[in-house]
Amino acid sequence: MKLSDLFSAQLEREAAVSRRVLERVPEGRPDWKPHEKSMALGYLATLVATMPSWIAMAVAHDELDLNPPGGGGYKAPSWTTRAELVQAHERSLGEASNVLKGASDAKLGEPWRLLVAGRVVSESPRHVVIADTFNHLAHHRGQLTVYLRLNGVAVPSVYGPSADDKSF
């Protein structure tokens, strides 16, 4: 089995889980935080929705600078409705899926670098970056389910039933 096939299957499984969570994000509370040091709800939801595009970026580009010299860089999409949030997720999934279709095992073994202000802070083979992206997604999606609970929103099943959703 090719690595791209393995990752494509995982992307499909994780997409359904993320979609269930994103479809419950409360509207009108983008700045809500459970603690002053926590991420804002809107930022966290956007992160979960767009994280699959990191897979596309890791395959299509050799590096990412989080704070490029001269400014600029990535700007997250904005949303005000759940429908817009889910659409951002679908676009992100499409990007990842399309790039994975053409990715060879050799390409996924090539190095990829993360930089901050021109300085390399991490370098790993692309397949490691992709695997870590899935772990990172699960982590932040878990945070988002806690935010849902704290906002009185029923938590959907994720990897099994939740206290609110036994439909797994």
Secondary structure, DSSP 4 states (H G I P E B T S, - for coil): --HHHHHHHHHHHHHHHHHHHHTTPPTT-TT--SSTTSPPHHHHHHHHHHTHHHHHHHHH-SEEESS-TTS----PPP-SSHHHHHHHHHHHHHHHHHHHHT--HHHHHSEEEEEETTEEEEEEEHHHHHHHHHHHHHHHHHHHHHHHHHTTPPPPPSSS--SS----
